[in-house]
Amino acid sequence: MNDAELIVEREGALVTLTLNRPEVRNALSPGMRDGLLKAVGDVQVDSSVHAVLLRGAGEHFCSGGDVKAMADGGTPTAQARLERMRSYHPLIIGLAQLDRPVVAAVDGVAYGAGFGLALLADIMIVSSRARFCMAFQRVGLVPDFGASYSLPRAVGMQRAKEIMLSAREIHAEEAVSLGLALETVAAGCLHERAKAVALALADASPVATGLTKRMLQAAPSAGLPQMLEMESTAQSVAATSAYAAQAFAAFARKQPARFRWPARE
């Protein structure tokens, strides 16, 4: 599917979602929201999709909310703004709770809600020119797009406060050192590397991957006994999957594993 504001591409078990408003650095819009929500919903009900790659068209990932459009829209009431904010909740929750791995390829800016969107991915690969900013404080707003939930879990509470309250820019190398991103690559290699990681994850056990994501989502608020029980239950399911049976058989025959993490060149 190739809509005006979102491109959806399928390659085997991988679906790539490309934010497609490069003229405004892929600023979020209602059309983009609706396209992403539909795409995430389609992935959720299609068991043949094993991984998702999220990227931006052009030289940027996402500049966040379309501030110019908001300014041109006058001064809506608090109720109208509340309804607009809530219209994004199904997308945010759907992406955060998706049982398939999501890889974000971040080039250029990931500002405001764009930063929040990137944080919803399981793995973030960034280009050397990537820049992150919780820019809300600069225009008198509060962080949104789930950032108040995801950022403290990524970097810890004190660092999250500093990033949000300072509204400073974070460059690629610092993003990696903070644990926001997994690795940084040259801009010209970004999409190739992110796609390789996503394709590798698409070739992993969908049962084990989904269960692992579910456990990790529960981990911050669960105690050790609860996590041990989740591990036991999940392992009993994963170990009886067709993927595991084939992997056990290959191991017994001393054949290479089907799943291999792609080495960096």
Secondary structure, DSSP 8 states (H G I E B T S, - for coil): -B-SSEEEEEETTEEEEEE--GGGTT-B-HHHHHHHHHHHHHHHT-TT--EEEEEESTT-SB--B-HHHHHHT----HHHHHHHHHTTHHHHHHHHT-SS-EEEEE-SEEETHHHHHHHTSSEEEEETT-EEE-GGGGGT----TTHHHHHHHHH-HHHHHHHHHH--EEEHHHHHHHTS-SEEE-GGGHHHHHHHHHHHHHTS-HHHHHHHHHHHHHGGG--HHHHHHHHHHHHHHHTTSHHHHHHHHHHHTT---S-------
